[in-house]
Amino acid sequence: MADHNELGREGESFAADYLASKGYTIVAQNWTYQKAEIDLIARMDDILCFVEVKTRTNVDFGLPQDMVKSKKIQTMVRAMDAFMQQQPEDLQARLDIIALLKTPAGFDVTHLEDAYYYF
């Protein structure tokens, strides 16, 4: 397995644990709809958070959150809509980014809530 794939899986696992430690319930991981994949879907109260996790080992080419491009946002929004239509409850939806920078000491975490507004 390529190192970047392993780093991505490690980052997604860390992000799921991070969200759980903040009181979120993980609803789904690596949920797919058509060509879109949502790394994590987490719930807190009446909000479903659709989370893109970006993990890097350095910022030489930009911050992890800057690697989420508009095309990715568009496909995520379509997938979010499909997932929300399957829910029996009336819930709110939110798009988040968890940006992770791996350091020798662990991960530096930036959690951007309502990341749609980041762009």
Legacy VTK file of the C-alpha trace (Angstrom):
# vtk DataFile Version 3.0
C-alpha trace
ASCII
DATASET POLYDATA
POINTS 119 float
0.000 0.000 0.000
1.318 3.463 -0.848
2.498 5.581 2.066
0.025 8.367 1.255
-2.888 5.896 1.395
-1.747 4.690 4.807
-1.351 8.286 5.993
-4.877 9.052 4.787
-6.345 6.068 6.628
-4.430 6.974 9.768
-5.719 10.536 9.509
-9.328 9.442 9.036
-9.094 7.132 12.039
-7.604 9.931 14.142
-10.312 12.350 12.961
-13.072 9.884 13.914
-11.563 9.513 17.390
-11.180 13.286 17.644
-14.848 13.873 16.797
-15.968 11.162 19.227
-13.913 12.828 21.976
-15.806 16.069 21.259
-19.181 14.362 21.723
-20.019 13.470 18.126
-21.423 10.084 17.165
-19.830 8.604 14.054
-22.671 7.610 11.725
-20.650 6.451 8.709
-17.116 6.270 7.380
-16.112 6.361 3.719
-19.727 6.692 2.589
-20.059 6.775 -1.191
-22.663 8.136 -3.547
-22.015 7.944 -7.272
-18.460 9.323 -7.654
-18.374 11.073 -4.287
-16.921 9.737 -1.075
-17.498 11.371 2.272
-14.761 10.469 4.721
-16.855 10.791 7.886
-20.455 11.491 8.737
-20.886 12.464 12.359
-23.870 13.575 14.380
-24.197 15.958 17.279
-27.696 16.723 18.464
-29.775 17.513 15.355
-26.796 18.251 13.084
-25.226 15.808 10.647
-21.660 16.812 9.845
-20.211 15.655 6.552
-16.466 15.705 7.054
-13.621 15.791 4.565
-10.347 14.785 6.215
-7.092 16.061 4.737
-3.818 14.803 6.170
-0.345 16.058 5.321
3.158 15.607 6.702
4.254 19.135 5.747
2.860 22.355 4.346
5.367 22.761 1.508
2.549 22.727 -1.046
-0.111 24.415 1.083
-2.264 23.809 4.113
-4.252 20.569 4.204
-7.591 22.400 4.077
-6.479 24.260 0.951
-6.326 20.939 -0.889
-10.138 20.696 -0.857
-11.064 22.111 -4.249
-14.411 23.421 -5.494
-15.059 20.259 -7.549
-14.741 18.184 -4.352
-17.167 20.508 -2.569
-19.679 20.124 -5.417
-19.553 16.327 -5.331
-19.793 16.340 -1.537
-22.873 18.565 -1.617
-24.608 16.143 -4.011
-23.704 13.230 -1.747
-24.841 15.151 1.339
-28.200 15.789 -0.297
-28.615 12.094 -1.154
-27.731 11.039 2.392
-30.078 13.609 3.945
-32.984 12.391 1.807
-32.538 8.928 3.334
-32.886 10.211 6.898
-36.208 9.703 8.671
-35.596 12.704 10.945
-35.497 16.383 10.082
-31.816 17.125 10.640
-29.536 19.991 9.725
-26.516 19.373 7.507
-23.073 20.881 7.820
-19.910 20.463 5.768
-16.721 20.344 7.857
-13.060 19.898 7.074
-10.636 18.334 9.490
-7.117 19.294 8.454
-4.365 17.222 10.024
-0.653 17.886 9.994
1.325 14.864 11.149
4.264 15.725 13.368
6.654 13.548 15.373
4.462 14.255 18.425
1.197 13.230 16.734
-1.308 15.313 14.784
-1.976 19.042 14.776
-5.731 19.426 14.240
-7.663 22.204 12.560
-11.418 21.592 12.568
-13.230 23.938 10.217
-16.939 23.830 10.967
-19.246 25.059 8.210
-16.245 24.850 5.901
-18.378 25.816 2.925
-17.927 29.385 4.159
-14.138 28.928 4.254
-14.155 29.120 0.466
LINES 1 120
119 0 1 2 3 4 5 6 7 8 9 10 11 12 13 14 15 16 17 18 19 20 21 22 23 24 25 26 27 28 29 30 31 32 33 34 35 36 37 38 39 40 41 42 43 44 45 46 47 48 49 50 51 52 53 54 55 56 57 58 59 60 61 62 63 64 65 66 67 68 69 70 71 72 73 74 75 76 77 78 79 80 81 82 83 84 85 86 87 88 89 90 91 92 93 94 95 96 97 98 99 100 101 102 103 104 105 106 107 108 109 110 111 112 113 114 115 116 117 118
